[in-house]
């Protein structure tokens, strides 16, 4: 008896996860892109999604909006220049001048340019820092949304591979059921078995056909979902991601090392920390309203005489100081409200950081359990296949009943479904572990 060592078990898991998925044959149902020319690898699927999926473009738009808000906050430090022009036509009652009446009618032009420069406003500085922090957080959010999209694509890709595997298992069950139905008919014609054996065999064929149709329907839906996610056609058969499957078969690192890596790699936590700082800057703004504001204003005005025959101009420069001594308590109330909002954001971020170690440990434990279950699922398939072959031989010798043959075929199919599900669970658990540690779906072989 061969001794099972950790190295042997790891090699068996790697063979189970990668070798079995790599055996997917081109006998799949006809999903979108079956005519060729579509996406077939996980790398291409992720690249297509990042180029074409609306989520990536929306994240970029949100980042651009945050950058625009920084420009808006920075505008305080620059002067405001306005220009204004006016044309006036007037007609009044005649006025006697000497021995004649002079009509009070004429046109005039007026134009002025005004420049206003804020010299000091204490509120502008925390608001500007808040805008910059939120811009930095939005940039991180854009990368994080791209990362989440990549994980969604990887999950859908593995799901489609698994559905493809289930279709193959269902088709093998149909072929075996038909073969044994034909054998039952031949034996019934030779009066070696009763007609009930043929009925049982036909029932197994109908059941297998139903399972095949359901599996092919699920496969077509999986291909449609993947195609929608990447906004491109999907080619069949998909090419299993060898690096991802190899990483899924390898045992994860220790929980402390994974947690330490997650604390520095999780972009969503980095963005949350920046937003806490932004909330604290925003809370400073109401308290700065007690400070007076100082503005410089300059104006140049040109105007004409009533008959447009003469022009003149004037100008002035002035300083304006504004000090709001009492605002009814609004300033203090807003300051308290914003301070509490910043405290809530800080507590929520601290809770997420504290939960990180538990999330990493849970994801690692699920991956280890999924890896162990693959070995048992593989053994179950081998036993179920051997049992099906043995029951077939016994039935041919008249030592087994038709119901036992049908039961053996159903057990073999169930075992193959369990193995495919176990392989999918390993891939999904590996992706979850990489997601919770802040990594990308593809990259290093192990987290």
Secondary structure, DSSP 8 states (H G I E B T S, - for coil): -----HHHHHHHHHIIIIIHHHT--S-----TTTTS-SB-SHHHHHHHHHHH-HHHHHHHHHHHHHHHHHHHHHGGGS-EEEEEEEEEEEEEEEEEETTEEEEEEEEEEEEEEEEEEEEE-THHHHHHHHHHHHHHHHHHHHHHHHHHHHHHHHHHHHHHHHHHHHHHHHHHHHHHHHHHHHHHHHHHHTTSS-HHHHHHHHHHHHHHHHHHHHHHHHHHHHHHHHHHHHTS-B-SS----HHHHHHHHS----HHHHHHHHHHH-HHHHHHHHHHHHHHHHHHHGGGGGS-EEEEEEEEEEEE-TBSS-EEEEEEEEEEEE-----TTHHHHHHHHHHHHHHHHHHHHHHHHHHHHHHHHHHHHHHHHHHHHHHHHHHHHHHHHHHHHHHHHHHHTT-S-HHHHHHHHHHHHHHHHHHHHHHHHHHHHHHHHHHHTT--SSSSS--
